[in-house]
Amino acid sequence: MRQFPEEYLIRKEKGILERDGIYIHTPSQFASDHLYCARLAARYVCDPQYEVRRAGLHSFLLFYIREGEILFEYEGRTFVAHAGDVVLLDCRRPHHYRAVTRTEFYWFHFDGCSSEAYFDHFTGGKGIHFEGLRKMEEYFVLVHDQLRSDVPDEGILSVHVHRILALLYSAAGRGVALTDGVALAKSFIDSHYMDKLTMAEIAEASRFSQSHLFRVFREETGMTPYAYLTGVRMNQAMKMLLNTTSSVEEIADHCAFCSSANFIRAFRQSTGTTPLKFRKLISGVTSSL
């Protein structure tokens, strides 16, 4: 018999018309330490009597709404998720949800690996309510079916959970329309990365103040303008290392790294190796440097 914490038990829930689950899995130590772990999963069909209010559960919770509507109250927000929507909650924080109409949905609790990092990324500007993702249903079904089996394959289960999180990451990124100022700043950086740019020049091109550009750029892209500039320069430097015979000094000068020493230091920090080692390793040359 599978063992699971008392806090996971759900007793006498009102409003459940049909239930496939709750399926429970206690992960191995290796899975707990290194993989994404789905611990409970079910498919519910509920009427408006169904309601959950909780706090302090140490897991994350994903929903996929097949039909109907669920109202969520979370971190000062109130929103309604409809058919085709996905919702992600951190159950350590107080939350409340209830069916608004006759509703069918999949849910599963999970943790492990980079679960918290994904959640923090989503809530840092991209939200926890993802709309219009009907293609996601198949992945929730795969998680559900794995937990329903007598001996879930923890590796496959981890892949399914990660696929959902990664697809939410992609969907969230596509759903963010850059403001004109951020788009102008990115375009300016892309065209002038080889110049010794200052934040003042980038802000002037964006028509934002420096402080406003810094805040909005980070909200919409997940990085600061300077980090984006460094990334553009590094990408161009890698292209030159692989596609030209330019020296490290020439590449450093072209990409405005101030000096070859500065370029080598930044390159090592980004890739874990030096520019020349990178060039030889990618080209298949294994002689010592």
Contacts in CASP RR format, 6 or more apart in sequence:
PFRMAT RR
TARGET T0000
AUTHOR 0000-0000-0000
METHOD contacts of the structure
MODEL  1
MRQFPEEYLIRKEKGILERDGIYIHTPSQFASDHLYCARLAARYVCDPQY
EVRRAGLHSFLLFYIREGEILFEYEGRTFVAHAGDVVLLDCRRPHHYRAV
TRTEFYWFHFDGCSSEAYFDHFTGGKGIHFEGLRKMEEYFVLVHDQLRSD
VPDEGILSVHVHRILALLYSAAGRGVALTDGVALAKSFIDSHYMDKLTMA
EIAEASRFSQSHLFRVFREETGMTPYAYLTGVRMNQAMKMLLNTTSSVEE
IADHCAFCSSANFIRAFRQSTGTTPLKFRKLISGVTSSL
2 24 0 8 1.000
2 25 0 8 1.000
2 26 0 8 1.000
3 26 0 8 1.000
4 24 0 8 1.000
4 26 0 8 1.000
4 39 0 8 1.000
4 40 0 8 1.000
7 57 0 8 1.000
7 58 0 8 1.000
8 24 0 8 1.000
8 39 0 8 1.000
8 40 0 8 1.000
8 57 0 8 1.000
8 109 0 8 1.000
10 22 0 8 1.000
13 50 0 8 1.000
13 52 0 8 1.000
14 49 0 8 1.000
14 50 0 8 1.000
14 51 0 8 1.000
15 46 0 8 1.000
15 47 0 8 1.000
15 48 0 8 1.000
15 49 0 8 1.000
15 50 0 8 1.000
15 99 0 8 1.000
16 44 0 8 1.000
16 45 0 8 1.000
16 46 0 8 1.000
16 50 0 8 1.000
17 45 0 8 1.000
17 46 0 8 1.000
17 47 0 8 1.000
17 102 0 8 1.000
18 44 0 8 1.000
18 45 0 8 1.000
18 104 0 8 1.000
19 42 0 8 1.000
19 43 0 8 1.000
19 44 0 8 1.000
19 45 0 8 1.000
20 42 0 8 1.000
20 43 0 8 1.000
20 144 0 8 1.000
20 148 0 8 1.000
21 41 0 8 1.000
21 42 0 8 1.000
21 43 0 8 1.000
21 148 0 8 1.000
22 40 0 8 1.000
22 41 0 8 1.000
22 42 0 8 1.000
23 40 0 8 1.000
23 41 0 8 1.000
23 42 0 8 1.000
23 144 0 8 1.000
23 147 0 8 1.000
23 148 0 8 1.000
24 39 0 8 1.000
24 40 0 8 1.000
24 147 0 8 1.000
25 37 0 8 1.000
25 38 0 8 1.000
25 39 0 8 1.000
25 40 0 8 1.000
25 147 0 8 1.000
25 152 0 8 1.000
25 157 0 8 1.000
26 39 0 8 1.000
27 35 0 8 1.000
27 37 0 8 1.000
27 39 0 8 1.000
27 154 0 8 1.000
28 154 0 8 1.000
30 154 0 8 1.000
31 37 0 8 1.000
31 154 0 8 1.000
31 155 0 8 1.000
31 158 0 8 1.000
32 112 0 8 1.000
34 113 0 8 1.000
35 112 0 8 1.000
35 113 0 8 1.000
35 154 0 8 1.000
35 155 0 8 1.000
35 157 0 8 1.000
35 158 0 8 1.000
36 110 0 8 1.000
36 111 0 8 1.000
36 112 0 8 1.000
36 113 0 8 1.000
36 115 0 8 1.000
36 157 0 8 1.000
36 158 0 8 1.000
36 161 0 8 1.000
36 162 0 8 1.000
36 165 0 8 1.000
37 110 0 8 1.000
37 111 0 8 1.000
37 112 0 8 1.000
37 154 0 8 1.000
37 157 0 8 1.000
37 158 0 8 1.000
37 161 0 8 1.000
38 108 0 8 1.000
38 109 0 8 1.000
38 110 0 8 1.000
38 143 0 8 1.000
38 146 0 8 1.000
38 147 0 8 1.000
38 157 0 8 1.000
38 160 0 8 1.000
38 161 0 8 1.000
39 59 0 8 1.000
39 108 0 8 1.000
39 109 0 8 1.000
39 110 0 8 1.000
39 111 0 8 1.000
40 108 0 8 1.000
40 109 0 8 1.000
40 147 0 8 1.000
41 106 0 8 1.000
41 107 0 8 1.000
41 108 0 8 1.000
41 109 0 8 1.000
41 143 0 8 1.000
41 144 0 8 1.000
41 147 0 8 1.000
41 148 0 8 1.000
42 106 0 8 1.000
42 107 0 8 1.000
42 108 0 8 1.000
42 144 0 8 1.000
43 104 0 8 1.000
43 105 0 8 1.000
43 106 0 8 1.000
43 144 0 8 1.000
44 50 0 8 1.000
44 103 0 8 1.000
44 104 0 8 1.000
44 105 0 8 1.000
44 107 0 8 1.000
45 102 0 8 1.000
45 103 0 8 1.000
45 104 0 8 1.000
46 99 0 8 1.000
46 102 0 8 1.000
46 103 0 8 1.000
46 104 0 8 1.000
46 105 0 8 1.000
47 99 0 8 1.000
47 102 0 8 1.000
47 103 0 8 1.000
48 98 0 8 1.000
48 99 0 8 1.000
48 100 0 8 1.000
48 101 0 8 1.000
48 102 0 8 1.000
49 99 0 8 1.000
50 98 0 8 1.000
50 99 0 8 1.000
50 103 0 8 1.000
51 96 0 8 1.000
51 97 0 8 1.000
51 98 0 8 1.000
51 99 0 8 1.000
52 96 0 8 1.000
52 97 0 8 1.000
52 98 0 8 1.000
53 95 0 8 1.000
53 96 0 8 1.000
54 91 0 8 1.000
54 94 0 8 1.000
54 95 0 8 1.000
55 91 0 8 1.000
55 92 0 8 1.000
55 93 0 8 1.000
55 94 0 8 1.000
55 95 0 8 1.000
56 91 0 8 1.000
56 92 0 8 1.000
56 93 0 8 1.000
56 94 0 8 1.000
57 91 0 8 1.000
57 92 0 8 1.000
57 109 0 8 1.000
58 91 0 8 1.000
58 92 0 8 1.000
58 111 0 8 1.000
59 91 0 8 1.000
59 109 0 8 1.000
59 110 0 8 1.000
59 111 0 8 1.000
60 88 0 8 1.000
60 89 0 8 1.000
60 90 0 8 1.000
60 91 0 8 1.000
60 109 0 8 1.000
60 110 0 8 1.000
60 111 0 8 1.000
60 115 0 8 1.000
60 116 0 8 1.000
60 119 0 8 1.000
61 88 0 8 1.000
61 89 0 8 1.000
61 90 0 8 1.000
61 91 0 8 1.000
61 107 0 8 1.000
61 108 0 8 1.000
61 109 0 8 1.000
61 110 0 8 1.000
62 86 0 8 1.000
62 87 0 8 1.000
62 88 0 8 1.000
62 107 0 8 1.000
62 108 0 8 1.000
62 110 0 8 1.000
62 140 0 8 1.000
62 164 0 8 1.000
63 70 0 8 1.000
63 81 0 8 1.000
63 85 0 8 1.000
63 86 0 8 1.000
63 87 0 8 1.000
63 88 0 8 1.000
63 89 0 8 1.000
63 105 0 8 1.000
63 106 0 8 1.000
63 107 0 8 1.000
64 84 0 8 1.000
64 85 0 8 1.000
64 86 0 8 1.000
64 105 0 8 1.000
64 106 0 8 1.000
64 107 0 8 1.000
64 133 0 8 1.000
64 136 0 8 1.000
64 137 0 8 1.000
64 140 0 8 1.000
65 81 0 8 1.000
65 82 0 8 1.000
65 83 0 8 1.000
65 84 0 8 1.000
65 85 0 8 1.000
65 86 0 8 1.000
65 87 0 8 1.000
65 103 0 8 1.000
65 104 0 8 1.000
65 105 0 8 1.000
66 83 0 8 1.000
66 84 0 8 1.000
66 104 0 8 1.000
66 105 0 8 1.000
66 106 0 8 1.000
66 137 0 8 1.000
67 83 0 8 1.000
67 102 0 8 1.000
67 103 0 8 1.000
67 104 0 8 1.000
68 82 0 8 1.000
68 83 0 8 1.000
68 99 0 8 1.000
68 100 0 8 1.000
68 101 0 8 1.000
68 102 0 8 1.000
68 103 0 8 1.000
68 104 0 8 1.000
69 80 0 8 1.000
69 81 0 8 1.000
69 82 0 8 1.000
69 83 0 8 1.000
69 99 0 8 1.000
69 100 0 8 1.000
69 101 0 8 1.000
69 103 0 8 1.000
70 80 0 8 1.000
70 81 0 8 1.000
70 87 0 8 1.000
70 97 0 8 1.000
70 98 0 8 1.000
70 99 0 8 1.000
70 100 0 8 1.000
70 103 0 8 1.000
70 105 0 8 1.000
71 78 0 8 1.000
71 79 0 8 1.000
71 80 0 8 1.000
71 97 0 8 1.000
71 98 0 8 1.000
71 99 0 8 1.000
71 100 0 8 1.000
72 78 0 8 1.000
72 79 0 8 1.000
72 80 0 8 1.000
72 81 0 8 1.000
72 87 0 8 1.000
72 89 0 8 1.000
72 95 0 8 1.000
72 96 0 8 1.000
72 97 0 8 1.000
72 129 0 8 1.000
73 95 0 8 1.000
73 96 0 8 1.000
73 97 0 8 1.000
74 89 0 8 1.000
74 93 0 8 1.000
74 94 0 8 1.000
74 95 0 8 1.000
74 96 0 8 1.000
74 97 0 8 1.000
74 128 0 8 1.000
75 93 0 8 1.000
75 123 0 8 1.000
79 129 0 8 1.000
80 100 0 8 1.000
81 87 0 8 1.000
81 129 0 8 1.000
81 131 0 8 1.000
82 131 0 8 1.000
83 134 0 8 1.000
84 131 0 8 1.000
84 132 0 8 1.000
84 133 0 8 1.000
84 134 0 8 1.000
84 136 0 8 1.000
84 137 0 8 1.000
85 129 0 8 1.000
85 130 0 8 1.000
85 131 0 8 1.000
85 132 0 8 1.000
85 133 0 8 1.000
86 129 0 8 1.000
86 130 0 8 1.000
86 133 0 8 1.000
86 136 0 8 1.000
86 164 0 8 1.000
86 168 0 8 1.000
87 128 0 8 1.000
87 129 0 8 1.000
87 130 0 8 1.000
88 119 0 8 1.000
88 122 0 8 1.000
88 128 0 8 1.000
88 130 0 8 1.000
88 168 0 8 1.000
89 95 0 8 1.000
89 128 0 8 1.000
90 116 0 8 1.000
90 119 0 8 1.000
91 109 0 8 1.000
106 137 0 8 1.000
106 140 0 8 1.000
106 141 0 8 1.000
106 143 0 8 1.000
106 144 0 8 1.000
108 140 0 8 1.000
108 143 0 8 1.000
108 144 0 8 1.000
108 147 0 8 1.000
110 161 0 8 1.000
113 158 0 8 1.000
113 162 0 8 1.000
114 165 0 8 1.000
115 165 0 8 1.000
118 165 0 8 1.000
118 168 0 8 1.000
118 169 0 8 1.000
119 128 0 8 1.000
121 169 0 8 1.000
122 128 0 8 1.000
122 168 0 8 1.000
122 169 0 8 1.000
122 172 0 8 1.000
124 219 0 8 1.000
125 219 0 8 1.000
126 172 0 8 1.000
126 173 0 8 1.000
126 176 0 8 1.000
127 172 0 8 1.000
130 168 0 8 1.000
130 171 0 8 1.000
130 172 0 8 1.000
133 167 0 8 1.000
133 168 0 8 1.000
133 171 0 8 1.000
136 164 0 8 1.000
136 167 0 8 1.000
139 160 0 8 1.000
139 163 0 8 1.000
139 164 0 8 1.000
139 167 0 8 1.000
140 164 0 8 1.000
142 160 0 8 1.000
143 157 0 8 1.000
143 160 0 8 1.000
143 161 0 8 1.000
143 164 0 8 1.000
146 152 0 8 1.000
146 153 0 8 1.000
146 156 0 8 1.000
146 157 0 8 1.000
146 160 0 8 1.000
147 157 0 8 1.000
176 220 0 8 1.000
178 186 0 8 1.000
178 220 0 8 1.000
178 221 0 8 1.000
179 216 0 8 1.000
179 220 0 8 1.000
180 207 0 8 1.000
181 206 0 8 1.000
181 207 0 8 1.000
181 208 0 8 1.000
181 213 0 8 1.000
181 216 0 8 1.000
182 206 0 8 1.000
182 213 0 8 1.000
182 216 0 8 1.000
182 217 0 8 1.000
182 220 0 8 1.000
182 221 0 8 1.000
184 205 0 8 1.000
184 206 0 8 1.000
184 207 0 8 1.000
185 202 0 8 1.000
185 203 0 8 1.000
185 205 0 8 1.000
185 206 0 8 1.000
185 208 0 8 1.000
185 213 0 8 1.000
185 217 0 8 1.000
185 225 0 8 1.000
186 221 0 8 1.000
186 228 0 8 1.000
188 201 0 8 1.000
188 202 0 8 1.000
188 205 0 8 1.000
188 206 0 8 1.000
189 197 0 8 1.000
189 202 0 8 1.000
189 225 0 8 1.000
189 228 0 8 1.000
189 229 0 8 1.000
189 232 0 8 1.000
190 232 0 8 1.000
192 201 0 8 1.000
193 229 0 8 1.000
193 232 0 8 1.000
193 233 0 8 1.000
193 236 0 8 1.000
193 255 0 8 1.000
193 256 0 8 1.000
194 236 0 8 1.000
194 254 0 8 1.000
194 255 0 8 1.000
194 256 0 8 1.000
195 256 0 8 1.000
196 256 0 8 1.000
196 258 0 8 1.000
197 229 0 8 1.000
197 256 0 8 1.000
199 210 0 8 1.000
199 213 0 8 1.000
199 214 0 8 1.000
199 225 0 8 1.000
199 226 0 8 1.000
200 210 0 8 1.000
202 213 0 8 1.000
202 225 0 8 1.000
202 229 0 8 1.000
203 209 0 8 1.000
203 210 0 8 1.000
203 213 0 8 1.000
206 213 0 8 1.000
208 216 0 8 1.000
213 225 0 8 1.000
214 224 0 8 1.000
214 225 0 8 1.000
217 223 0 8 1.000
217 224 0 8 1.000
217 225 0 8 1.000
217 228 0 8 1.000
218 224 0 8 1.000
221 228 0 8 1.000
230 266 0 8 1.000
231 270 0 8 1.000
233 255 0 8 1.000
233 256 0 8 1.000
233 257 0 8 1.000
234 255 0 8 1.000
234 266 0 8 1.000
234 267 0 8 1.000
234 270 0 8 1.000
236 254 0 8 1.000
236 255 0 8 1.000
237 251 0 8 1.000
237 252 0 8 1.000
237 255 0 8 1.000
237 257 0 8 1.000
237 263 0 8 1.000
237 267 0 8 1.000
237 275 0 8 1.000
238 278 0 8 1.000
240 246 0 8 1.000
240 251 0 8 1.000
240 254 0 8 1.000
240 255 0 8 1.000
241 251 0 8 1.000
241 275 0 8 1.000
241 278 0 8 1.000
241 279 0 8 1.000
241 282 0 8 1.000
242 279 0 8 1.000
242 282 0 8 1.000
242 283 0 8 1.000
246 254 0 8 1.000
248 260 0 8 1.000
248 263 0 8 1.000
248 264 0 8 1.000
248 275 0 8 1.000
248 276 0 8 1.000
249 260 0 8 1.000
251 263 0 8 1.000
251 275 0 8 1.000
252 258 0 8 1.000
252 259 0 8 1.000
252 260 0 8 1.000
252 262 0 8 1.000
252 263 0 8 1.000
252 264 0 8 1.000
255 263 0 8 1.000
257 263 0 8 1.000
257 266 0 8 1.000
263 275 0 8 1.000
264 274 0 8 1.000
264 275 0 8 1.000
267 273 0 8 1.000
267 274 0 8 1.000
267 275 0 8 1.000
267 278 0 8 1.000
268 274 0 8 1.000
271 278 0 8 1.000
273 281 0 8 1.000
274 289 0 8 1.000
276 289 0 8 1.000
277 289 0 8 1.000
280 286 0 8 1.000
280 287 0 8 1.000
280 289 0 8 1.000
END
